[in-house]
Amino acid sequence: MLLPLLLMISMAALAPGPAQVTTVAETDEILDHVSDPWTGDLDGITRRGFIRILTVHNPLFFTFDGVEQRGLAPDIAQEFQKHLDEQIGSLRSPTVVLIPVARDELLPGLIAGRGDIAAGNLTITPERSKIVDFASPTYPDINELVITGPAAAEVSSFDDLVAKGLHLRRSSSYFEHMKSFNDAREKAGKKAIPVETVDEYLEDHDLLDLVNASLLPAIVVDSHKAKFWAQVFPNIN
């Protein structure tokens, strides 16, 4: 059963804006300085000559086909490069560089100056909005859903999850929202739903695969992801 956990969740993404995106390995000068901590505005980025986008490994968002970058993030980066070339001029515009990191390094890396933009299908939350600025959401009306598989008995209410618990990434919006949800349950005299954290390199599709294979009982994912991956994993509910 798919249980709506929270409504009106906004997804953050770069606005699309084709040009060739330079990888870190292609330019020695960029390679020498791309990991240097730095923060600043677009004028400073233009003087530095490159703009760093932190992203995550994901079969749909960012992956490698041999030496070629594939996925939504490279496509967006190419459009962003084109936009910069048009607005600033191709001879002066900074080169767009994609840097894959673990999910729990996206926002901390941005704040620490190890990247200039974070692009990873991120949910806009009040806590995150206190520390970073988000672009306009791509998906403004998203539910977070509890997903179960063969390892979990039939779940018809949140109370049924107390015995099974949930497996979530600590850095995820799911974890943040579940903490608030459990606080509300405890104030109402109900038991909190146990949450066990998982490796930050596990993407939502990885966790769905584990649920599908009966290796995890229950997780939480965004509704649009659940709808897509349900076509691949027949045992998730």
C-alpha positions as CSV (number, residue, x, y, z in Angstrom):
1,M,0.0,0.0,0.0
2,L,1.3,3.5,-0.8
3,L,0.8,5.8,2.2
4,P,0.9,9.6,1.5
5,L,3.4,10.9,4.1
6,L,3.7,14.6,3.3
7,L,2.0,16.7,0.7
8,M,3.2,19.6,-1.4
9,I,6.9,18.7,-1.5
10,S,8.8,20.8,-4.0
11,M,11.7,19.4,-6.0
12,A,14.7,21.6,-6.7
13,A,16.6,21.5,-10.0
14,L,18.5,23.7,-12.3
15,A,16.5,25.5,-14.9
16,P,17.4,24.2,-18.4
17,G,19.3,26.6,-20.4
18,P,23.6,22.6,-26.0
19,A,27.2,23.1,-25.7
20,Q,30.0,20.7,-24.7
21,V,30.5,20.4,-20.9
22,T,34.1,20.1,-19.9
23,T,34.8,17.2,-17.5
24,V,37.3,17.6,-14.7
25,A,39.9,15.3,-16.4
26,E,39.8,17.3,-19.7
27,T,41.4,20.5,-18.5
28,D,44.5,20.5,-16.4
29,E,44.0,24.0,-15.2
30,I,40.5,23.2,-13.9
31,L,41.8,20.0,-12.4
32,D,44.4,21.9,-10.4
33,H,41.8,24.2,-8.8
34,V,38.4,22.6,-9.0
35,S,38.6,21.1,-5.5
36,D,39.8,24.4,-3.9
37,P,37.2,25.7,-1.5
38,W,35.8,29.0,-2.9
39,T,32.5,30.9,-2.6
40,G,31.5,34.0,-4.6
41,D,29.1,35.5,-7.1
42,L,28.8,35.0,-10.9
43,D,31.4,37.7,-11.6
44,G,33.9,35.8,-9.4
45,I,33.0,32.5,-11.0
46,T,33.6,34.1,-14.5
47,R,37.0,35.3,-13.4
48,R,37.9,31.8,-12.1
49,G,36.8,30.3,-15.5
50,F,34.6,27.4,-14.3
51,I,31.4,26.7,-12.4
52,R,31.1,23.5,-10.4
53,I,27.9,21.5,-10.2
54,L,27.8,18.9,-7.4
55,T,25.7,15.9,-8.4
56,V,25.2,12.2,-7.6
57,H,25.7,8.9,-9.4
58,N,22.3,7.7,-10.6
59,P,21.2,5.7,-13.7
60,L,18.8,8.5,-14.7
61,F,20.6,11.5,-13.3
62,F,24.3,11.0,-13.8
63,T,26.3,8.0,-15.0
64,F,29.2,7.1,-17.4
65,D,28.8,5.3,-20.7
66,G,32.5,4.5,-21.2
67,V,34.0,8.0,-20.9
68,E,30.8,9.8,-21.9
69,Q,28.6,11.4,-19.2
70,R,25.0,10.4,-19.5
71,G,21.8,11.4,-17.7
72,L,19.7,14.4,-16.8
73,A,22.5,16.3,-15.0
74,P,24.8,16.3,-18.0
75,D,21.9,17.3,-20.3
76,I,21.0,20.2,-17.9
77,A,24.6,21.2,-17.6
78,Q,24.9,21.4,-21.4
79,E,21.9,23.6,-21.6
80,F,23.3,25.7,-18.7
81,Q,26.6,26.0,-20.6
82,K,24.7,27.2,-23.7
83,H,22.9,29.8,-21.6
84,L,26.1,31.1,-20.1
85,D,27.7,31.3,-23.5
86,E,24.8,33.3,-24.8
87,Q,24.6,35.7,-21.8
88,I,28.3,36.2,-21.1
89,G,29.9,35.3,-24.4
90,S,31.5,32.0,-25.3
91,L,35.1,33.4,-24.9
92,R,34.4,34.6,-21.3
93,S,31.8,32.3,-20.0
94,P,32.9,29.8,-17.3
95,T,33.2,26.2,-18.1
96,V,30.5,24.0,-16.5
97,V,32.1,21.1,-14.6
98,L,30.1,18.2,-13.1
99,I,31.4,16.7,-9.8
100,P,29.7,13.5,-8.5
101,V,29.6,13.1,-4.8
102,A,27.6,11.2,-2.1
103,R,24.2,12.6,-1.3
104,D,25.2,13.7,2.1
105,E,28.0,15.8,0.5
106,L,25.7,17.8,-1.8
107,L,24.6,20.6,0.5
108,P,27.6,20.5,2.9
109,G,29.9,20.6,-0.1
110,L,28.0,23.6,-1.5
111,I,28.2,25.5,1.8
112,A,31.9,24.6,2.2
113,G,32.7,26.0,-1.2
114,R,33.5,22.7,-2.9
115,G,30.8,23.4,-5.5
116,D,28.8,26.4,-6.8
117,I,25.5,24.6,-7.5
118,A,24.0,21.3,-6.2
119,A,21.9,19.3,-8.6
120,G,20.5,16.0,-7.4
121,N,16.7,16.0,-7.5
122,L,16.6,17.7,-4.1
123,T,13.5,18.4,-2.2
124,I,12.9,21.9,-0.9
125,T,12.4,21.8,2.9
126,P,12.3,24.6,5.5
127,E,15.5,23.5,7.1
128,R,17.4,23.3,3.8
129,S,16.0,26.7,2.8
130,K,17.7,28.2,5.8
131,I,21.1,27.4,4.5
132,V,20.8,27.5,0.6
133,D,18.8,29.1,-2.1
134,F,16.7,26.9,-4.4
135,A,15.8,27.3,-8.0
136,S,12.1,27.2,-9.0
137,P,10.8,23.6,-8.4
138,T,10.5,21.2,-11.3
139,Y,7.8,19.2,-9.5
140,P,5.8,21.4,-7.1
141,D,3.2,18.9,-6.0
142,I,4.9,15.7,-4.7
143,N,3.9,13.2,-2.1
144,E,6.3,11.2,-0.1
145,L,5.2,7.6,0.0
146,V,5.9,4.6,2.2
147,I,6.9,1.7,0.0
148,T,6.8,-1.9,1.2
149,G,7.7,-5.2,-0.3
150,P,7.5,-9.0,0.4
151,A,9.5,-8.6,3.6
152,A,6.7,-6.5,5.2
153,A,3.3,-7.6,6.2
154,E,0.4,-5.8,4.7
155,V,0.6,-2.1,5.8
156,S,-2.7,-0.3,6.0
157,S,-1.8,2.5,8.5
158,F,1.3,4.1,10.0
159,D,0.7,2.1,13.2
160,D,1.5,-1.0,11.2
161,L,5.0,0.4,10.5
162,V,6.0,0.4,14.2
163,A,6.8,-3.3,14.1
164,K,8.7,-3.1,10.8
165,G,10.4,0.3,10.8
166,L,11.8,2.3,7.9
167,H,15.2,2.4,6.2
168,L,16.2,6.0,5.2
169,R,19.3,8.0,4.3
170,R,20.0,10.4,7.1
171,S,20.6,13.3,4.7
172,S,17.3,12.8,2.9
173,S,14.2,14.9,3.2
174,Y,12.4,11.7,4.1
175,F,14.5,11.4,7.3
176,E,13.9,15.1,8.2
177,H,10.1,14.7,7.6
178,M,9.9,11.4,9.5
179,K,11.6,13.0,12.5
180,S,8.9,15.7,12.6
181,F,6.2,13.0,12.0
182,N,7.5,10.9,14.9
183,D,7.6,13.9,17.2
184,A,3.9,14.5,16.4
185,R,3.1,10.8,17.0
186,E,4.8,10.8,20.4
187,K,3.0,14.0,21.4
188,A,-0.3,12.3,20.5
189,G,0.6,9.3,22.7
190,K,1.5,7.0,19.8
191,K,4.7,5.0,19.3
192,A,7.4,6.4,17.0
193,I,8.1,4.5,13.8
194,P,11.7,3.1,14.1
195,V,14.1,4.5,11.5
196,E,17.3,2.8,10.6
197,T,19.8,4.8,8.5
198,V,21.4,3.4,5.3
199,D,24.5,4.1,3.3
200,E,24.5,7.5,1.7
201,Y,25.6,6.0,-1.6
202,L,22.4,4.1,-1.9
203,E,20.0,6.0,-4.2
204,D,16.2,5.7,-4.0
205,H,16.3,3.1,-6.9
206,D,18.8,1.1,-5.0
207,L,16.6,1.0,-1.9
208,L,13.6,0.1,-4.0
209,D,15.5,-2.8,-5.5
210,L,16.3,-4.0,-2.0
211,V,12.7,-3.8,-1.0
212,N,11.7,-5.6,-4.2
213,A,14.1,-8.4,-3.3
214,S,12.8,-8.7,0.3
215,L,16.1,-7.4,1.7
216,L,14.4,-4.4,3.3
217,P,10.8,-4.2,4.6
218,A,9.9,-0.5,4.0
219,I,11.3,2.8,2.8
220,V,10.0,6.2,1.8
221,V,10.4,7.7,-1.7
222,D,8.8,10.6,-3.7
223,S,5.6,9.7,-5.6
224,H,7.0,10.4,-9.1
225,K,9.9,8.1,-8.4
226,A,7.7,5.3,-7.1
227,K,5.5,5.6,-10.1
228,F,8.4,5.2,-12.5
229,W,10.3,2.4,-10.7
230,A,7.1,0.4,-10.1
231,Q,7.4,-0.4,-13.8
232,V,10.8,-2.1,-13.1
233,F,10.3,-3.6,-9.6
234,P,7.1,-5.7,-9.6
235,N,7.1,-6.6,-5.9
236,I,6.9,-3.1,-4.4
237,N,3.7,-1.7,-3.0
